[in-house]
């Protein structure tokens, strides 16, 4: 695992050479190819060494991180064209990728905590340095304080567990069972805020709206998945405790997901609408993990990866409109089908992915999550029906509002999509729909 870190580390000096913008991105694709060919064991951690290792959960999320980071560079061509500190931007993206790589591959839970919180810093720099409006400072503070507020209890919880069992290796936690409510809350709430769960979700729409396209892609693609990954790792300690208290979190997540779905219909900013839809999807993921059954664990994992690709692609699409019209308001982004007919197809393809239509990974994940939650309690069926129905509703609302209707007469110049943008969208869409063919890997963990 360490060899991949060195590949990333030695890419950093390349950022500061002349005309190396695209070379760094090509090297990240090459890195992806190398990592994809890693030999994976079926059940346990493999490729062990230096407190690092990889199992199926880490493998998928590290691949998603590399993929999204390489696509972030492709989406941020405007920084390169306008010479807007693009060398620092490249270094920041690589630094972020190193943080994420370590977060997902650490076996020592204290090191996981360190990189889990450390990945916040490059994201904050992205928002503050390359964001659009002056409100980005407030959005950055929201992001920082929401996530840091619950991280100290998590650290104390880790120390308490270490004091009890004298190890910090995640794999050995399956031999430890805790029945303490305070320990449970201190460990779990930090991940709920990161996901984010309803009630502690306000930082996410703010951060998304103020972030540049690369910031939105990494927030939607990876940052929300850190919470889910942490929950998948620590839930093994709290099996009895979760069975006692999980109904509270599942009710909050499902009812919150329904409220957020309704709130999506009130949004006039395209980015804000996509950000709120992420909160609704993550509510399902929290519910699935807390049912503590096999369907729920696997469904939440699949939905996390599917949502990472789909949501990131939607942010790319809204950014393409923003670059042309100078606004993300749905009142101005109308009649796009007249201007960019081929881009309408991509809007349609990503929005049906967002509403979990087959053959996307979102569909596979949601079917499994619905299975898991209905088997846990049939009463969840009501909220699941409403969330599924309204997710189709706000997706179609966004599509029909932005693509149909009469276009804004104030537009005086326009150009259709360029090949880089179509490639960017294709590289989001293809894995989202074609990994569906290999979903038999679910029997692996």
C-alpha positions in Angstrom: 0.0 0.0 0.0 2.9 2.3 0.7 4.1 2.2 -2.9 1.0 4.0 -4.0 1.6 6.8 -1.5 5.1 7.3 -2.9 3.6 7.6 -6.4 1.3 10.4 -5.2 4.0 12.1 -3.1 6.4 12.3 -6.0 3.7 13.8 -8.2 3.7 17.0 -6.0 6.9 18.5 -7.5 5.4 18.1 -11.0 2.6 20.5 -10.0 5.1 23.4 -10.0 6.7 22.8 -13.4 5.5 24.6 -16.5 2.6 23.1 -18.6 2.2 20.0 -16.3 -1.5 20.5 -15.6 -2.7 17.7 -17.8 0.3 15.4 -17.1 -0.7 15.3 -13.4 -4.2 14.3 -14.4 -3.0 11.6 -16.8 -0.7 10.3 -14.0 -3.7 10.0 -11.7 -5.5 7.9 -14.3 -2.4 5.8 -14.5 -2.4 5.5 -10.7 -6.1 4.4 -10.9 -5.1 1.7 -13.5 -2.3 0.4 -11.2 -4.6 0.4 -8.1 -7.4 -1.4 -10.0 -5.1 -4.3 -10.7 -4.3 -4.8 -7.0 -4.9 -8.4 -5.9 -7.8 -8.4 -3.5 -8.6 -11.1 -0.9 -12.2 -12.1 -0.5 -12.9 -11.6 3.2 -9.9 -10.2 5.1 -7.5 -7.4 4.8 -4.7 -7.9 2.4 -1.7 -6.0 1.0 -0.7 -5.4 4.7 2.2 -3.3 5.9 3.1 -0.1 7.8 -0.3 -0.2 9.6 -2.0 -0.1 6.2 -4.1 -2.6 4.5 -7.0 -3.0 2.1 -10.2 -5.0 2.1 -13.2 -4.8 -0.2 -14.8 -1.7 1.5 -11.5 0.3 1.4 -10.8 -0.9 -2.1 -13.9 0.6 -3.6 -13.7 3.8 -1.7 -10.0 4.4 -2.6 -10.8 3.8 -6.2 -13.6 6.3 -6.0 -11.3 8.8 -4.4 -8.7 8.5 -7.1 -11.3 8.6 -9.9 -13.1 11.7 -8.5 -9.8 13.6 -7.9 -8.6 13.0 -11.4 -12.0 14.2 -12.8 -11.8 17.3 -10.5 -8.7 18.3 -12.4 -10.4 17.7 -15.7 -13.4 19.8 -14.6 -11.3 22.7 -13.4 -9.8 23.6 -16.8 -11.0 27.2 -16.4 -8.4 27.7 -13.6 -5.7 26.6 -16.0 -6.9 28.8 -18.8 -7.2 31.9 -16.5 -3.9 31.0 -14.7 -5.7 31.3 -11.4 -3.2 29.7 -9.0 -3.6 26.4 -10.8 -0.3 25.0 -9.5 -1.4 25.4 -5.9 -4.7 23.9 -6.9 -3.0 20.8 -8.2 -0.9 20.5 -5.1 -4.0 20.9 -2.9 -5.9 18.1 -4.9 -2.9 15.8 -4.5 -2.6 16.5 -0.8 -6.3 15.8 -0.4 -6.0 12.5 -2.3 -3.1 11.5 -0.1 -5.2 12.2 3.0 -8.2 10.2 1.6 -6.0 7.3 0.6 -4.6 7.1 4.1 -8.0 7.5 5.7 -9.4 4.5 3.8 -6.3 2.3 4.1 -5.3 2.7 7.8 -5.8 -0.3 10.1 -4.9 1.7 13.2 -8.1 3.6 14.2 -6.1 6.5 15.7 -4.4 7.1 12.3 -7.8 6.8 10.6 -9.1 9.5 12.9 -6.1 11.7 12.2 -6.5 11.5 8.4 -10.3 11.6 8.7 -10.1 15.0 10.3 -7.0 16.1 8.2 -8.9 15.7 4.9 -11.0 18.7 6.1 -8.1 21.1 5.7 -7.5 20.8 1.9 -11.3 20.9 1.3 -11.5 24.1 3.4 -8.6 25.6 1.3 -10.5 24.7 -1.9 -13.7 26.4 -0.7 -11.9 29.5 0.7 -9.3 29.8 -2.1 -11.3 29.1 -5.2 -14.9 29.7 -4.2 -17.1 32.2 -5.9 -18.9 34.5 -3.5 -17.7 36.3 -0.3 -20.1 34.1 1.7 -17.6 31.2 1.2 -15.9 32.2 4.5 -19.1 31.7 6.4 -19.7 28.4 4.5 -16.1 27.3 5.4 -16.7 28.1 9.1 -19.9 26.0 9.1 -18.1 23.1 7.5 -15.2 23.4 10.0 -17.2 23.8 13.2 -20.0 21.3 12.5 -17.5 18.6 11.8 -15.0 19.5 14.5 -17.7 19.9 17.2 -18.2 16.1 17.4 -14.6 15.0 16.7 -13.2 15.5 20.2 -15.7 13.0 21.7 -14.7 10.6 19.0 -11.0 11.0 20.0 -11.8 10.4 23.7 -13.9 7.4 22.7 -11.0 5.9 20.8 -8.7 6.5 23.8 -11.2 4.8 26.1 -11.4 1.7 23.9 -7.6 1.6 23.7 -7.5 1.8 27.5 -9.8 -1.2 27.7 -8.4 -3.6 25.1 -4.8 -2.3 24.5 -5.1 -2.3 20.7 -6.1 0.2 18.1 -6.2 -2.2 15.2 -9.7 -2.0 13.6 -9.7 -5.7 12.6 -9.4 -6.8 16.3 -12.4 -4.8 17.4 -14.7 -7.7 16.4 -13.5 -9.3 19.7 -14.7 -6.3 21.8 -18.3 -5.5 22.7 -19.4 -2.3 24.4 -22.7 -1.6 26.1 -22.0 2.0 27.1 -24.4 4.6 25.8 -21.9 7.5 26.3 -19.2 5.7 24.4 -21.6 4.8 21.6 -22.8 8.4 21.2 -19.2 9.8 21.3 -18.1 7.4 18.6 -21.1 7.5 16.3 -22.2 11.2 16.3 -19.0 12.4 14.5 -19.8 10.1 11.6 -23.5 11.2 11.6 -22.4 14.9 11.3 -20.0 14.0 8.4 -22.7 12.1 6.4 -24.7 14.4 7.2 -27.7 13.2 9.2 -30.9 15.4 9.3 -30.6 18.1 12.0 -26.8 18.4 11.5 -26.9 18.8 7.8 -26.9 22.6 7.4 -23.2 22.8 6.7 -23.5 20.8 3.5 -25.8 22.9 1.2 -23.8 26.1 2.3 -20.5 24.5 1.5 -21.7 23.2 -1.8 -23.2 26.5 -3.0 -20.0 28.4 -2.2 -17.5 25.8 -3.3 -15.9 25.7 -6.8 -16.8 22.8 -9.0 -13.8 20.8 -7.7 -14.9 21.4 -4.1 -18.4 20.3 -4.8 -17.2 17.2 -6.6 -15.0 16.1 -3.7 -17.6 17.0 -1.1 -20.4 15.0 -2.8 -18.1 12.2 -4.1 -15.9 11.4 -1.1 -16.4 13.6 2.0 -19.9 12.3 2.7 -18.6 8.7 2.3 -16.1 9.2 5.1 -19.0 9.1 7.6 -20.5 6.0 6.1 -17.1 4.3 6.1 -16.5 5.1 9.7 -19.9 3.7 10.7 -19.2 0.5 8.8 -16.0 0.1 10.7 -17.1 0.9 14.3 -20.6 -0.6 14.2 -19.0 -4.0 15.1 -18.2 -2.8 18.6 -21.8 -1.6 19.3 -24.0 -4.4 18.1 -26.1 -4.7 21.2 -26.2 -1.0 21.8 -27.3 -0.3 18.2 -30.2 -2.8 18.4 -31.5 -0.9 21.5 -31.2 2.6 20.1 -31.2 2.3 16.3 -34.9 3.0 15.9 -34.3 6.6 17.0 -31.6 7.3 14.3 -33.6 5.4 11.6 -36.7 7.5 12.3 -34.7 10.7 12.2 -33.0 9.7 9.0 -36.2 8.6 7.1 -38.4 11.4 8.3 -35.6 13.9 7.7 -35.0 12.4 4.2 -38.7 13.0 3.4 -38.6 16.6 4.7 -35.4 17.3 2.7 -37.1 15.8 -0.4 -39.9 18.4 0.0 -37.3 21.1 0.6 -35.7 20.3 -2.8 -38.8 21.5 -4.5 -38.3 25.0 -2.9 -34.8 25.4 -4.2 -34.0 27.9 -7.0 -30.3 27.3 -7.1 -29.3 24.1 -9.0 -26.4 23.3 -6.8 -28.4 23.8 -3.7 -31.1 21.3 -5.0 -28.4 18.7 -5.8 -26.8 19.2 -2.4 -30.1 18.7 -0.6 -30.8 15.6 -2.6 -27.5 14.2 -1.3 -28.8 14.6 2.3 -31.9 12.6 1.4 -29.8 9.8 -0.1 -27.4 9.7 2.9 -30.4 9.4 5.2 -31.1 6.1 3.5 -27.5 5.0 3.9 -27.6 5.7 7.7 -30.9 3.8 8.0 -29.4 0.8 6.1 -26.2 0.6 8.2 -28.2 0.9 11.5 -30.5 -2.0 10.7 -27.3 -4.1 11.4 -28.0 -6.7 8.7 -26.2 -7.9 5.7 -28.5 -6.3 3.1 -28.2 -2.9 4.9 -24.4 -3.0 5.0 -23.9 -3.9 1.4 -26.7 -1.7 0.1 -25.3 1.4 1.9 -21.8 0.6 0.5 -23.2 0.3 -3.1 -25.3 3.5 -2.7 -22.3 5.4 -1.3 -20.2 4.6 -4.4 -23.2 5.1 -6.8 -24.1 8.4 -5.2 -20.5 9.6 -5.3 -20.4 9.2 -9.1 -23.9 10.4 -9.8 -23.9 13.5 -7.6 -20.4 14.5 -8.8 -21.6 14.3 -12.4 -24.7 16.5 -11.6 -22.4 19.1 -10.1 -20.3 19.1 -13.2 -23.4 19.6 -15.3 -24.6 22.6 -13.2 -21.1 24.1 -13.4 -21.2 23.8 -17.2 -24.4 25.9 -17.2 -22.8 28.3 -14.7 -19.7 28.8 -16.9 -22.0 29.8 -19.9 -24.7 31.8 -18.2 -22.9 33.2 -15.1 -25.8 32.0 -12.9 -27.1 28.8 -11.4 -30.6 30.1 -10.8 -33.4 28.0 -12.3 -35.1 31.2 -13.4 -32.3 32.0 -15.8 -31.2 28.4 -16.7 -34.3 27.7 -18.8 -34.8 26.3 -22.3 -31.3 24.7 -22.3 -32.6 22.1 -24.8 -32.6 24.8 -27.5 -29.0 25.7 -26.8 -27.3 22.4 -25.9 -29.5 19.6 -27.1 -26.8 16.9 -26.6 -26.2 18.2 -23.0 -29.9 17.6 -22.3 -29.3 13.9 -22.8 -26.6 13.9 -20.1 -28.9 15.8 -17.8 -31.5 13.2 -18.3 -29.0 10.3 -17.8 -27.7 11.6 -14.6 -31.1 12.6 -13.2 -32.6 9.2 -13.8 -29.5 7.9 -12.0 -30.2 10.3 -9.2 -33.8 9.0 -8.9 -32.4 5.4 -8.7 -33.5 4.0 -12.1 -31.9 0.8 -13.4 -29.1 0.0 -14.4 -27.4 2.6 -12.1 -25.7 1.6 -8.9 -28.1 3.9 -7.0 -30.9 1.5 -8.1 -29.0 -1.6 -6.8 -28.2 0.2 -3.5 -31.7 1.5 -2.9 -33.3 -1.9 -3.6 -31.0 -3.5 -1.0 -31.6 -0.7 1.5 -35.4 -0.9 1.1 -35.1 -4.7 1.6 -33.0 -4.2 4.8 -35.2 -1.6 6.3 -38.5 -3.3 5.5 -37.2 -6.5 7.0 -36.2 -4.5 10.1 -39.7 -3.0 10.4 -42.5 -2.9 7.9 -43.5 0.6 9.1 -40.5 2.1 7.4 -42.2 1.3 4.1 -44.3 4.5 4.4 -41.3 6.8 4.5 -39.3 4.8 2.0 -42.2 5.1 -0.5 -42.4 8.8 0.0 -38.6 9.3 -0.3 -38.5 7.2 -3.5 -41.5 9.0 -5.0 -40.2 12.5 -4.2 -36.7 11.7 -5.4 -38.2 11.1 -8.8 -40.2 14.3 -8.4 -37.4 16.7 -7.7 -35.2 15.1 -10.3 -37.8 15.6 -13.0 -38.5 19.1 -11.6 -34.8 20.0 -12.1 -34.8 18.5 -15.6 -38.0 20.0 -16.9 -37.3 23.4 -15.3 -33.8 23.7 -16.8 -34.2 22.0 -20.1 -37.7 23.1 -21.2 -39.5 26.4 -21.4 -38.5 29.6 -23.2 -34.9 30.6 -22.8 -33.7 33.9 -21.3 -33.6 36.7 -23.8 -30.7 38.3 -22.0 -28.3 35.7 -23.4 -26.3 37.2 -26.2 -23.6 34.6 -26.8 -23.4 30.9 -26.2 -21.4 27.8 -27.1 -22.3 24.2 -26.9 -20.4 21.5 -25.0 -16.7 20.8 -25.8 -15.2 17.3 -26.0 -13.5 17.6 -22.6 -16.9 18.1 -21.0 -18.5 15.2 -22.7 -15.5 13.0 -21.7 -15.9 14.2 -18.1 -19.5 13.3 -18.0 -18.9 9.9 -19.7 -16.3 9.0 -17.2 -18.8 9.7 -14.4 -21.7 7.9 -16.1 -19.9 4.8 -17.4 -18.7 3.3 -14.0 -22.0 4.4 -12.4 -24.0 2.1 -14.8 -21.5 -0.6 -15.8 -20.4 -1.7 -12.4 -24.0 -3.0 -12.1 -22.8 -5.9 -14.2 -20.4 -7.0 -11.5 -22.7 -6.7 -8.5 -22.1 -10.4 -7.7 -19.1 -9.1 -5.7 -21.6 -8.5 -2.9 -20.9 -12.1 -1.8 -17.4 -11.0 -0.9 -17.9 -9.2 2.4 
